[in-house]
Amino acid sequence: MIDKDRRLVNPDGQMLRSLRKTLNMSQPKFAKEFGVTRDTINRYEMGLRQVRLSLEQFLTLLRLLQKAKESGNSLGPDISQYLDEIIERTEQMVERIDD
């Protein structure tokens, strides 16, 4: 997600669950993609642990969502907006690095 200062911030557990379900992934499969355990994903989704994705995990999430979008999966308005914001913010950060 994007905060008011236009920085990438971690999704909350509810958003992470929505993202996983949109991608039609089980907790074990989703956990494997992110290099964590199924229990970690479960704790995130239940709100027992704060989601803290590394840059590599953000990129994995971006790749999975982009792949789903390209394959014609309906992401829904909230997740589509989330994906668009991540892409926009990532492009802005790359432009700053290039300058």
C-alpha positions as CSV (number, residue, x, y, z in Angstrom):
1,M,0.0,0.0,0.0
2,I,1.0,3.6,-0.3
3,D,1.0,6.0,2.6
4,K,0.3,9.8,2.5
5,D,4.0,10.5,1.8
6,R,3.8,8.1,-1.3
7,R,6.1,5.5,0.3
8,L,5.5,1.8,0.0
9,V,4.1,0.3,3.2
10,N,3.2,-3.2,4.0
11,P,-0.3,-4.5,3.5
12,D,-2.2,-5.4,6.6
13,G,-3.2,-9.0,7.3
14,Q,-6.7,-8.6,5.8
15,M,-5.2,-7.2,2.6
16,L,-2.6,-10.0,2.4
17,R,-5.3,-12.6,2.8
18,S,-7.3,-10.9,0.0
19,L,-4.2,-10.8,-2.2
20,R,-3.5,-14.5,-1.6
21,K,-7.1,-15.5,-2.3
22,T,-7.2,-13.4,-5.4
23,L,-4.1,-15.3,-6.6
24,N,-5.9,-18.6,-5.8
25,M,-3.1,-19.7,-3.6
26,S,-3.1,-21.8,-0.5
27,Q,-1.3,-20.6,2.6
28,P,1.5,-23.1,2.1
29,K,2.0,-22.2,-1.5
30,F,1.9,-18.5,-0.8
31,A,4.3,-19.0,2.1
32,K,6.7,-20.8,-0.2
33,E,6.7,-18.0,-2.7
34,F,7.7,-15.6,0.0
35,G,10.2,-17.8,1.8
36,V,8.3,-18.0,5.0
37,T,6.3,-20.7,6.8
38,R,2.5,-21.3,6.5
39,D,2.3,-20.4,10.2
40,T,3.8,-17.0,9.4
41,I,1.2,-16.3,6.7
42,N,-1.5,-17.5,9.1
43,R,-0.3,-15.1,11.8
44,Y,-0.2,-12.2,9.4
45,E,-3.7,-12.9,8.2
46,M,-5.1,-13.4,11.7
47,G,-3.6,-10.1,12.8
48,L,-1.3,-11.8,15.3
49,R,1.8,-10.5,13.6
50,Q,2.5,-7.3,11.7
51,V,3.3,-7.9,8.0
52,R,6.8,-6.8,7.1
53,L,7.7,-7.6,3.6
54,S,11.3,-7.3,2.4
55,L,11.9,-5.6,-1.0
56,E,12.4,-9.0,-2.5
57,Q,9.0,-10.1,-1.2
58,F,7.3,-6.9,-2.5
59,L,8.8,-7.7,-5.9
60,T,7.5,-11.2,-5.6
61,L,4.0,-9.9,-4.8
62,L,4.2,-7.5,-7.7
63,R,5.3,-10.2,-10.1
64,L,2.4,-12.5,-8.9
65,L,-0.2,-9.8,-9.2
66,Q,1.1,-8.7,-12.6
67,K,1.0,-12.3,-13.9
68,A,-2.5,-12.7,-12.6
69,K,-3.7,-9.5,-14.2
70,E,-2.0,-10.5,-17.6
71,S,-3.7,-13.9,-17.5
72,G,-7.1,-12.2,-17.3
73,N,-7.9,-12.8,-13.6
74,S,-10.2,-10.3,-12.1
75,L,-8.3,-8.6,-9.3
76,G,-11.2,-6.5,-8.0
77,P,-11.0,-2.8,-7.5
78,D,-9.1,-2.7,-4.2
79,I,-6.4,-5.0,-5.4
80,S,-6.2,-3.4,-8.8
81,Q,-5.7,0.0,-7.1
82,Y,-3.1,-1.6,-4.8
83,L,-1.2,-3.0,-7.8
84,D,-1.4,0.3,-9.8
85,E,0.0,2.2,-6.8
86,I,2.9,-0.2,-6.2
87,I,3.8,0.0,-9.9
88,E,3.6,3.8,-10.0
89,R,5.6,4.2,-6.8
90,T,8.2,1.6,-8.0
91,E,8.6,3.5,-11.2
92,Q,9.1,6.8,-9.3
93,M,11.8,5.2,-7.1
94,V,13.6,3.9,-10.2
95,E,13.5,7.3,-11.8
96,R,15.1,8.8,-8.7
97,I,17.8,6.2,-8.8
98,D,18.5,6.9,-12.5
99,D,18.8,10.7,-12.0
